[in-house]
Amino acid sequence: MSHRIPEYVKNSGGSIVSKNVLERRAPLRWAFREKAVDAVDNGWRFLSEIDDDDYINDPANLQVVSFNTVVDIEPAVLPILYMPVGTDLTITRDEAGRIQLVDNKTGAAAAIPGVPPPQP
């Protein structure tokens, strides 16, 4: 019996996602947004912490899925949907399991619209 994915965001479009994330072999670690290739593509790309260049360069290891599917796997990505093309994030987890989105360009906590910055 398959799990029905809720529609967290209506018309959120499709994202390219590592099968390591989709098959839950490894947690989602990287999220970056490229220019969309068509009307359905939202530009988001999601990779796991174990993906390397050889893995992601094989198209068979990537799949297009609804953004809602990614949110169902990792809810922390929900507020990033409307961040601009060029956004490049790392998802980190501390010992207590708290998640932080880090801007790879600055090394600082990502400024996510509508989400207050993390407290030290």
Buried (B, 14 or more C-beta within 10 A) or exposed (E): EEEEBEEBBEEBBBBBBBBBBBEEEBBBBBBBBBEBEEEEBBBBBBBBBEBEEEBBEEEEBBBEBBBBBBBBBBEBBBBBBEBEEEBBBBBEEEEEEEBBBBBEEEEEBBEBEEBEEEEE
